[in-house]
Amino acid sequence: MSSDPTPERRSLRRYRTGDTDLDAAVEELAAATGDVDNQDLLAELLVTTVRLGQEDVDRGELKLVNSALKELRHSFAVFAPYRGVRKATIFGSARICKGDPAYLAARAFGSAIAERGWMVITGAGPGIMAAGIEGAGADRSFGVNIQLPFESEANEFISDDPKLINFRYFFTRKVMFMKESHGYALLPGGFGTMDEAFELLTLMQTGKSPLAPVVLLDPPESTYWAYWTEFVEKELVEGGLISSADLSLVFATDDPVAAADHICDFYNTYHSMRYVGKRLVLRLKREIGDEELEQLNDQFADLLVEGSIERCEPSASEVADEDMVHLMRLSMHFDRHAHARLRQLIDALNRSGAAAST
């Protein structure tokens, strides 16, 4: 999901060091990279560095910024060759032993999603993380490891792979999980899994992360996610703390194959979204006929601030970015309080697409 300005507006950079000589040096250094399209952003990154040196920032704070930026840069480089491949993140406990039903479920999911042409991302540790990579195979896996005092070694399936990334900070690691993933499978886990589950859903609910399928995968006869769902329904939905539509953001199953199918089916018709000015644009893999468009407007009128859901052509900024210009598009003035309902609209599009293909 993107809301980049047009190329013309990108050149109107206002962020400066405040020192004429330093600003000139920054502009010269940014130009020396040879990246013509992104010189404005590179210059702003350099300005931030200079301003950190100008201001009362202690060495510990500089170390934090330095480490975080280096971790992100390295991660971008590792993922870059696989940009065109869909990826599913697997979350779950490091304490699950090999042979445990949850381990077997994670391994089976990793295998099923890899068979469908996807890659997997896990935390690279033992337990559920090792199971997911074992199932998918190292060639189709990324390990996003966190360095902890009591658990820092990557599991045997990814330890020597160039797609293993070691992080010092949880927050940079989470950025990469969210940035690179197109779907999520959550298995039983402790505080970390709960943190990841609720943060992931919060980001989608508030529109800070693109909508993506989230599967709550239990091993057979487990009640882990059933109890979680009961708590959410009783305490959060009935208490008015979230809407009932927010439950559309998750899908619960004890079948690893059904979990993989659910994630893949999310992209049956839907491809991606992007904001163009004040309008939300959905990019789709098939044409939407007049009758279906009318049904969408009737069923999802509450998503709109004004106007209607309409077909549209790629915008100038999308064309300039060569951003999926071949795909069909729907455009709307979207009410940004309603991301769970937007998920329901995407589900409706996917169901119609699946029905039409049978």
N, C-alpha and C positions, 0 to 999 in steps of 0.2 A: 504494500500500500504506500502510495507516494503522493505528495502534494508540492512537488518542486515547482518553483517559478519558471517562467519562460526564460530562454537563453538571454533575451534582452535585459530582463530584470536581474539576472545573475551578476551582470557587470556593475550594478549599482551598489558596490560594497561600501558600508559606512563604518565598519569596525576598524579602528586604528590604534596605534600605540600612543599617539599624542606627540611623538617626536618626529619631525620632518625627515631627518636623516635616517632614523630607524625604519620609518615607513617606506622610504625609497629602497633601503636594503632588503626589506621584506618583499617588496614587489619584484625586485631583481632576482631574489632567491627563488620565489615562486615561479617566475618565468623560466628560470634555469632548469626546472624539472622537466620541461617539455610537454607538460600536461595542459594543453591549451584550454580544453573544455572545463577544467576544474581549478584554474588558477585562483579564482576568487576564494574557494574554500581552503585551498592550500595556504593562501596568504593569511586567512583568518586563523588557521591552526598555528602558524608561525607567530602571529600577533599575540595569541593567547600565551605562547611560551615566553615571549618577550615581556608581556605584562606580568607574568608570574615572577620574573626576575626583577621587575620594577617595584613590585608591591611587597608588603610585609608577610611573606609566605615562608614558613620555616622548612627546614630540610626534610622533616618527616612528611609534610604535605607534598613537597616536590617529589619525593620518592613514590608516594601513592599515585600521583598523576602520571609520572614517568612509567611505572610498572603497568598501570592500567592501559595506557596508550600502546605500549609495546606488546602487551598481551593481545589487544584487539587487532593491531596491525598484523601480527603473526597469524592469528586465527583467520583473518580475511584471506591471507595468502594460502593457507592450507585448504580452505573451502572453495577458493576461486575456480579450480579446475573442474569442480563438480556442480557448478552453478545451475546447470540445466537439469539436474536430477532431483526428483522429489525425495524428501528425507523425513523420517519419523523418529521422534525422540521417545525413548523408553525410560520412565522413572520408576524407582522402586528401591527396596531396602538392600543395603550392602550385607546385611546379616543373614539373608536367606541362603541356606546351604544347598549345595549341588544335590539334585535328586528330590528336593522339596517340590510339592505340587506347584508352588508359585514360580520356582525356577523353571520347571518344565513348561509352564504356560508362557513365560517370557521367551524361552528358547523357541517354542513353537511359533510365537508371534513373529520373532525375528526372522525365522525361516519363511513364514508366509508372506511377510511384507517384502522380503528380498526377492521372492519368486515373482512378485508383481512388478519388478523393476525398480523398486525403491531402495534407498540406503537407510541405515539406522544410525542414530546418535545416542550414546549413553554416557554416563559419568565415568566410565572406564575402570571403575573399581570392581570388587567382587560381588557375589550375590546376583541380584536381578540384572545388574549391568553386564556382568560376565555372561549370563544366560542369553541376553539379547544379542550380544556380539557372536557368541558361539552359534546361535541359530542362523544369523544372517551371513556369517563368515567375515573374516577380517577385510577382504576385498571390498565389501559393501558396508563397512562400518567406520564410524568416527568415534574416538574416545576423547571426551572432554573432561579431563581429570582435575580434581581439586587437591592441592597439597595440604594435608592435615597432619598434625603431630602423630596421630595414632593410625593413620591410613593414607598413605600417599603413593603406594606402588600400584601401577596399572595391572589389570588382570592379564593372564597369560595369553589371551586371544588377541590382544591389541598392543602389548607392551613394546614390541619392536617395529610397529607400523608407523610410517610417516604421517598417518592421519590421527595420531595421538597428540593432543595438545594439553600441556600442563598449565593450570591457572593457580595464581596465588590468591585471588579474590573471588568470592562467590558472585559478586555483582557483575563482573566482566564475563564470568562463565555463564551466568543466566542470560546476559545479553546475547551470547552466541546461540544458546539453546533456542531462544525465541526468534532470533533473526534468521536462522538457517532451517528451522523446522516447518514442515507443511502439515504435520499431524502429530498427535501425542498419544502414547499408551501408558497409563499409570497402573502399576501393580501395587500390592500391599507394601507399605513402608512406614517409617517412623516420622519424626518431626520434619526431616528434610523433604520427604514425599508430600506431607501435608502442606508444607510451605510452598513447594513447587505447584501443587494442585491449586491452591487458593490464589497464588500470585498469577498463575496462568489464566485462571478464570476472571480474575479482577482486570487484567490487562485487556482481555477480549470484551468483557462487559462494558468497559469504559472507552473502548476504541483505541487504546494505546498500543494494541497489537492486532495484526490482521486476524480475522476469523479463520479458524482451522478446526478440524475434527479432534475431539478429545474423548478417548475411550477409557473407561474404568474397567480394567481387566482383572477379574478374580479367577483364581484356580477353581475347579469344580468343588462344590460344597463349602467354599469359603463364604463368610458373611461380612468380610472387611468393607467392601464398597456398599453393600446393602445397609449396614449400620450408618455409614457415612451419609448415604442418600436420605435415610430416615431422619438423621439429625438435621440435615440441610432443609428438608421439607418441613419438619416440625418447628424448628427454632428460627430459621431464616425466612422461609416463604410464609408460614402462618404468622410469624411475628412481624411481617411487613418489611423485613430488612432487605429482601430481594424480591423480584417478581417471579411468578410461576414460569414465565417465559424463559427466565435465566436457566432453568433446568434443561432447556433445549441445547445448551452448550456442551452437554455431556451425553455419552451413550454407554450404558453398562451391559456387560456380557461376561460369560465365563468360557467363551469359545474363541481361541486365538485366531482362527480363520475368519470368523464373523467380525472380529476386531479389525483385521487387515482389510476386509471387504468394506467395512464402514468408512475407514480412512480413505481408501481409494475412491469410493463412490462419491465422496464429497466433491471430487473434481470431475464428475461425470459430465456435467454441463458447465458448472462454475470453473473459472480459471483464476481470477485475481480481481483486485479492486484498486482504485486510485481516485483521489480527490483532484478535480480540475476546477480551480476557483472554489466556489461554494457548492458545487455539484459533486455527488458521488457517482462514479462510473464503475459499473460491474462489467468485466470482460468475460465473455461466454464462448463456449466451443460450438454452439449451434445457433441457428436462426430462431427467433421468437416470432411466432405468427400473431396476427391481429387478435384472434380469439384468446390465445394464452395471455397476451399482454393485457387485454381487458380484464381477464380473471385476476391477474396479479394486482391491477389497480383496485379492483373491488375488495380483494382479500387483505391487501396491505396498505390501504389508504392511510392508516394511522402512522406509517413510517415517514410520511411526508410533511414537511413544514408548509409547503405550498405546491401547487401544480400537480403533475402526474408522473408516473414512470414512463419514460419515453426511449425509443431507439435513438442512437446518436452515432455520429462519425467520430473517428479519432481526433482529439484536439490538437492544436498546433504544438503544444508542449510534448504531447505523446509522440507525435510525428518526429519532432526534433530529437527526442530520446530514442527513437526507433523502438518504442515500448508497446509490443504486442499489437501493432497496428492492423494485423490481419484478422483479429478476432472481432466478433459481433459485440455490440455494446448496448447496455441499458444505462440511462442516466436519470438522476432524481435529486431533488432538494431534500436530503435525508435529515430526519430528526436524530441528532447524535445521542439522544438518551435511549435509543431503541436498538442497540446492537444485537440483543438476543432475538428480537423480532426480525432483524435483518438476517440472522442465521436461519430462521424459519422460512424466509423468502428464498434463500439459497437452497434449502432442503426441498422446497416446492419445485424449483427449477430443475433440480437433479432428479426428483421423482418423475416429473414429466418427461425428461430426457430419457430416463431408463425405460419408461413405459413405451415411448415412441420407438425405441430400438428393439423391442421384443416382438 
